[in-house]
Structures are given as structure tokens and as C-alpha cells.
Amino acid sequence: MPDLQASHIYLLDGLILLALLLCSAIISGTEVAFFSLSHKQITQCKNSKDLRERGVVKLLKNPRRLLATVLILNNLVNVAIVTLSTYLLWHVTGSEAVEGIVLFAYTLISTALIVLFGEVIPKIYANQNNLRVAKRLTGPLYFAVPLLYPLSSLLLRLGRLIGRKNQFQEHYDLSAEGLNRALELTTMQETSAGEREILKGVMTFSTLTVKQTMQPRTDIVAIDAALNLHQLMDLVHKSSHSRFPVYRDTIDSVEGILYTKDLMPYLDQDERFAWHKLLRKALFVPEN
């Protein structure tokens, strides 16, 4: 009879551990789901008639509070898992003085279970189905945020206090290499290779020198100031450029820069149109 009662206790403890592991997985997925939503998805939720989607936006209005609540829940559940599993281990071995090899094996297995089923798998799933997961967990979070408000407020205040003390030490390593790595991690799958190159170009633009962007003299498409409007339009049409240096007599004598868009209002003019008045000032800078 005592053995049967003990087996029931072990079974109950095991079921509780599985339930806690499931809670850990849900909480970990919650963190990723809410904080991986794109601007497009958040805008969609704002304009939606679905109360759950509008609830997602409401929770994200105070992201620090939401994150603090999620982290508190996650830590509480993980501590409960470790405590209960340790208690169960003591009962199974019949002693609190657990042998080293048994303790090591227990620590390894419990850590692997928490990391795999409580962190990695749910976060991967939540990242791929972020809006769906966030909608389903809006209700529980509406209950959890005010419930843990005192504790989350304490943590946020401590965080702001520490942040103010260390504010003078803040520095940001915005190297081009680091930004490129961040870009690779954050760009969506639907972002094309060309769009990624444009973003990388924006980030590295300030590190470029004029010499790196210079074109060989033979590749320059320039416009002779002696051309009339029809000749000019023919040259622009055959070229794929949007800006042209305009020179007189020789390409070394540049008078200004012509923007193709500046010609658009004057397409119906005759060949005598004085298009030179559309030139913008050319800037001359050292190559370095």
C-alpha cells in the first residue's frame, strides 16, 4: 500500500513537471512572438477589428513592462521546475545526499530538457508564427501584467537606477561589420538580395571615399553643352543614368549637373529650349 501511494505521488509530481515545462515553453514563445512582430504586422493589428489583435498593440505600448512580466514568469516557472525535480530526485534516491554522478546526470538532463523544450523549440515556432502566438496569449497576459505589477515595477526602477549610474559608460560599437551582421539577422526572408545590398550600401556609405566611387574617364556619360534639347533627350533616353555632368568644349570643363527629372516638365518644348538653366551646381572635392 505505501509503494502504491508513493507511485501515485511520483506520477503526480511528474505530471506537474510536464505542466511546468509546457508553461515554460509557452512563456518563452510569448517573448519571441511579441518582440519579433514587424512594423507591418503591428500596423495591421492597429487597424484590425479583432479584439485580440488590438490587445497585442495595447500590450506593446509598454514593452518594458511586458518584457519584465514575461521574464518574471519564465524565471518563476523554471525555478519551480528545478525545485520540484530536485525534491522528486531526493525521494527516488531516498536521501538528500545525492551522489556526484547522479547529481551530474540529473543536472545535465534537466538543463537539456528546459533548454530544448522550454526555450529553443518554442522560440523557433513562435518566431515563425509570431502573430498567431501573440493573439492567443493576449488574454493570459492581460491577467499576468497587473498581477505581477508590483514586482515588475520594482525591477524596472532598479533597471533605470542602474542605467542612470552607468550612463556615462555607455558606448556603442557601430562598426560596419557589426551592422552588416545585424542586417543579416534581422532582414525578412522576403527581402531580396538587391534590397539587402541597398541597405548595406546605406550603412557603409559614410566610410566610402570619393576615390572608391570614381568612374574611369572612358565610362563617364557626359553631355556637351552645345547639344540642343532634342539631341539631349536622345542621349538621355539611350542612357540608364539619372544625372549627367554637363561640360563645354572638354570634359575637364564641367559647368554643372543635369538631373533627368528636371527635364520632365519641358518634354514638349522645341529644340531651341534653353535647358542649361536647369543645371545644378557641380561640387568639386578631393578624391580622399
MISEBA-290520 format. One line per 10 residues: number of its first residue (from 1); their letters; for each residue x, z, y of C-alpha. Coordinates in pm, 1 decimal. Example, Ala and Ser with C-alpha at 12.3 -4.5 7.8 and 13.67 -1.06 7.14 Angstrom:
# MISEBA-290520
1> as> 1230.0:780.0:-450.0  1367.0:714.0:-106.0
This chain:
# MISEBA-290520
1> mpdlqashiy> 0.0:0.0:0.0  279.3:80.6:251.9  451.3:-251.7:165.2  126.4:-437.8:228.6  83.1:-262.2:561.0  443.2:-342.7:658.0  395.1:-708.6:570.2  89.3:-717.6:795.3  294.2:-569.1:1077.7  568.7:-827.3:1025.2
11> lldglillal> 311.3:-1104.5:1021.3  152.5:-976.5:1341.4  492.5:-946.2:1510.7  578.9:-1299.8:1400.0  256.9:-1440.0:1543.5  319.1:-1256.5:1870.4  672.4:-1402.1:1881.9  535.6:-1754.3:1830.7  279.3:-1697.5:2105.3  551.7:-1573.5:2342.0
21> llcsaiisgt> 770.7:-1872.7:2257.8  476.9:-2100.6:2335.6  428.7:-1919.8:2669.0  798.9:-1966.6:2746.5  765.6:-2338.2:2674.6  457.9:-2369.8:2898.6  625.3:-2182.5:3185.5  944.2:-2390.2:3160.8  736.9:-2707.1:3162.4  545.5:-2578.6:3465.3
31> evaffslshk> 863.1:-2552.6:3671.3  970.0:-2909.5:3594.9  619.5:-3055.2:3626.5  555.7:-2925.0:3978.3  901.2:-2982.9:4120.7  952.0:-3332.9:3979.1  639.9:-3478.5:4141.0  721.0:-3778.0:4358.0  602.4:-3821.8:4715.3  363.4:-4091.3:4592.6
41> qitqcknskd> 208.3:-3854.5:4336.6  169.4:-3575.1:4591.9  2.0:-3815.6:4834.9  -229.9:-3925.7:4554.7  -322.9:-3562.0:4489.1  -391.8:-3501.5:4859.1  -638.8:-3787.9:4871.5  -795.5:-3713.6:4532.9  -1142.7:-3570.7:4476.0  -1018.7:-3392.9:4162.8
51> lrergvvkll> -1006.2:-3019.3:4239.2  -710.2:-2969.6:4006.9  -503.4:-3235.8:4182.4  -586.3:-3085.7:4521.2  -490.6:-2748.1:4372.5  -147.1:-2887.2:4285.3  -92.3:-2973.9:4652.1  -212.1:-2630.9:4763.1  35.2:-2456.4:4532.5  319.4:-2677.7:4656.5
61> knprrllatv> 252.4:-2580.9:5017.6  459.8:-2269.5:4946.3  719.6:-2398.2:4696.8  943.3:-2089.5:4721.4  654.4:-1861.3:4626.9  557.0:-2090.4:4341.1  912.3:-2111.0:4209.3  959.7:-1733.8:4232.7  637.7:-1677.7:4038.3  736.5:-1923.3:3765.8
71> lilnnlvnva> 1084.5:-1772.4:3729.8  946.2:-1418.5:3710.8  701.2:-1521.6:3438.2  973.2:-1705.4:3246.7  1208.7:-1408.4:3253.4  935.5:-1161.8:3157.8  838.1:-1371.0:2856.7  1199.5:-1428.4:2745.0  1276.6:-1056.0:2773.4  964.5:-982.6:2568.7
81> ivtlstyllw> 1079.9:-1229.7:2301.6  1424.6:-1069.4:2276.3  1283.8:-713.9:2275.2  1020.3:-779.9:2010.6  1254.3:-980.4:1788.2  1516.6:-704.4:1808.9  1254.9:-445.1:1716.2  1148.1:-661.8:1423.4  1512.5:-700.3:1314.0  1556.6:-322.9:1307.4
91> hvtgseaveg> 1253.5:-283.2:1084.8  1362.2:-560.0:847.9  1715.1:-420.6:808.8  1589.0:-63.0:806.1  1849.1:54.8:1057.6  1926.5:30.2:1427.5  2296.0:-0.5:1342.1  2284.6:-371.1:1258.3  2598.0:-520.5:1101.0  2805.3:-751.2:1316.9
101> ivlfaytlis> 2747.7:-1068.1:1114.4  2371.3:-1008.7:1104.8  2358.7:-941.1:1478.0  2564.0:-1253.7:1549.2  2336.7:-1469.1:1332.0  2026.5:-1319.6:1493.7  2162.2:-1381.0:1845.3  2257.2:-1739.4:1760.6  1920.8:-1823.1:1602.5  1708.1:-1656.5:1870.8
111> talivlfgev> 1908.7:-1821.5:2150.7  1879.6:-2163.1:1984.7  1502.8:-2121.6:1942.1  1449.6:-2014.0:2303.3  1669.9:-2290.3:2444.9  1532.4:-2567.4:2222.0  1162.2:-2483.8:2203.0  1131.7:-2274.3:2518.0  1341.3:-2484.6:2755.5  1469.4:-2828.1:2650.9
121> ipkiyanqnn> 1170.7:-2983.1:2469.7  900.4:-2862.9:2713.2  1106.6:-2968.8:3015.8  1159.5:-3317.7:2875.9  787.8:-3351.4:2804.2  688.3:-3210.1:3144.5  926.0:-3444.9:3325.1  765.8:-3745.3:3154.9  409.0:-3618.8:3211.0  456.8:-3413.5:3527.2
131> lrvakrltgp> 123.6:-3473.9:3698.5  -79.2:-3419.9:3380.4  100.3:-3092.3:3304.7  75.2:-2971.2:3664.7  -301.2:-3035.4:3671.9  -358.5:-2841.7:3350.6  -159.7:-2540.6:3469.7  -308.1:-2516.2:3818.4  -571.6:-2267.0:3706.3  -334.8:-2014.6:3540.4
141> lyfavpllyp> -101.3:-2034.2:3840.0  -385.7:-1954.4:4080.4  -417.7:-1630.0:3885.1  -43.2:-1562.3:3843.0  68.4:-1621.1:4204.1  -142.3:-1340.7:4361.8  -85.0:-1115.3:4058.0  293.0:-1131.6:4098.6  279.3:-1148.9:4478.7  448.1:-808.2:4539.1
151> lsslllrlgr> 739.8:-883.5:4307.1  785.3:-1242.2:4426.0  774.1:-1123.0:4790.9  1049.0:-871.7:4717.0  1265.5:-1137.9:4555.4  1207.8:-1383.8:4841.2  1300.0:-1122.3:5101.3  1616.0:-1030.2:4913.4  1699.4:-1400.1:4888.8  1652.9:-1453.3:5263.4
161> ligrknqfqe> 1861.1:-1142.0:5336.7  2147.8:-1260.5:5118.1  2113.9:-1609.4:5261.3  2148.1:-1481.8:5619.1  2456.7:-1279.4:5529.3  2622.8:-1577.7:5366.4  2502.8:-1834.0:5618.0  2841.6:-1859.9:5783.0  2994.0:-1950.7:5445.9  2758.5:-2239.6:5380.3
171> hydlsaegln> 2919.3:-2578.4:5347.9  2806.9:-2899.7:5190.7  3028.8:-3134.0:4994.7  2866.3:-3464.9:5077.0  3123.3:-3689.0:4915.8  3025.7:-4045.9:4839.5  3094.0:-3986.4:4470.4  2864.2:-3681.9:4464.0  2586.3:-3867.4:4643.9  2614.6:-4157.7:4401.4
181> ralelttmqe> 2581.4:-3919.4:4106.1  2277.3:-3761.2:4268.1  2129.0:-4106.8:4324.3  2170.9:-4197.9:3956.5  1993.0:-3876.2:3855.3  1702.5:-3898.6:4097.3  1609.5:-4266.5:4116.7  1299.1:-4351.9:3920.0  1304.0:-4584.9:3620.0  1106.2:-4846.9:3811.7
191> tsagereilk> 1380.4:-4861.4:4077.1  1555.5:-5195.9:4037.6  1931.5:-5244.1:4027.4  1915.6:-5418.7:4364.5  1732.5:-5126.0:4524.2  1990.6:-4884.2:4383.3  2269.3:-5092.7:4534.1  2094.6:-5084.5:4872.6  2067.7:-4703.7:4856.6  2432.1:-4672.7:4756.4
201> gvmtfstltv> 2524.9:-4901.9:5043.4  2337.2:-4679.2:5288.3  2522.7:-4370.9:5162.1  2867.7:-4530.2:5172.8  2815.0:-4721.0:5498.1  2986.3:-4458.5:5714.3  3303.1:-4483.0:5502.1  3341.4:-4860.1:5543.4  3584.8:-5016.6:5784.2  3530.1:-5345.2:5965.2
211> kqtmqprtdi> 3812.8:-5497.2:5763.6  3621.2:-5435.2:5439.9  3320.3:-5633.5:5563.9  3506.9:-5918.8:5732.6  3446.6:-6272.5:5605.4  3710.1:-6543.4:5568.2  3710.5:-6786.9:5858.8  3604.1:-7072.9:5629.5  3294.8:-6877.8:5512.6  3161.7:-6796.9:5858.6
221> vaidaalnlh> 2838.2:-6975.3:5954.2  2856.2:-7001.6:6332.0  2659.8:-7202.0:6588.5  2805.0:-7427.5:6852.8  2653.6:-7350.4:7192.0  2632.5:-7727.9:7259.6  2356.2:-7776.0:6997.9  2002.1:-7840.3:7115.6  1705.2:-7646.0:6976.7  1620.3:-7897.6:6701.6
231> qlmdlvhkss> 1979.6:-7910.0:6577.9  1992.2:-7532.4:6592.2  1671.6:-7492.6:6389.2  1801.4:-7734.2:6127.0  2118.3:-7526.8:6086.1  1923.7:-7201.5:6067.7  1686.5:-7349.8:5810.7  1972.8:-7457.0:5583.1  2139.4:-7116.5:5607.2  2023.9:-6790.7:5448.8
241> hsrfpvyrdt> 2154.9:-6571.5:5729.6  1952.0:-6378.9:5985.9  2225.6:-6353.0:6253.2  2475.3:-6605.9:6379.4  2777.8:-6585.5:6609.2  2748.0:-6844.8:6884.9  3067.5:-7000.0:7016.7  3168.2:-7256.6:7276.0  3439.4:-7515.8:7203.0  3614.3:-7298.2:6942.2
251> idsvegilyt> 3502.0:-7022.3:6708.6  3755.7:-6791.3:6872.0  3542.2:-6803.8:7186.6  3225.7:-6622.1:7078.2  2961.5:-6595.0:7351.6  2706.5:-6379.5:7169.2  2496.5:-6320.4:6858.0  2173.6:-6505.7:6784.0  1905.5:-6327.5:6580.5  1679.9:-6566.7:6388.4
261> kdlmpyldqd> 1374.2:-6350.3:6457.9  1428.6:-6400.0:6831.9  1361.9:-6772.4:6782.6  1020.4:-6723.7:6620.4  809.6:-6727.5:6942.3  973.7:-7054.7:7055.5  936.6:-7277.9:6749.6  701.7:-7512.7:6935.7  945.4:-7576.8:7222.2  1116.8:-7912.8:7266.1
271> erfawhkllr> 1486.4:-7977.3:7215.0  1566.3:-7901.9:7579.7  1464.8:-7536.1:7543.3  1740.5:-7306.2:7672.9  1781.0:-7096.9:7357.0  2108.0:-6949.4:7489.7  1909.2:-6692.1:7688.2  1816.2:-6530.5:7353.5  2175.5:-6439.3:7273.0  2261.5:-6073.4:7229.0
281> kalfvpen> 2588.5:-5921.1:7334.1  2871.2:-5951.5:7082.3  3072.0:-5636.8:7017.6  3444.0:-5666.3:6951.6  3607.5:-5379.1:6761.3  3941.9:-5321.4:6584.7  3940.8:-5402.7:6215.4  4029.2:-5044.8:6119.4
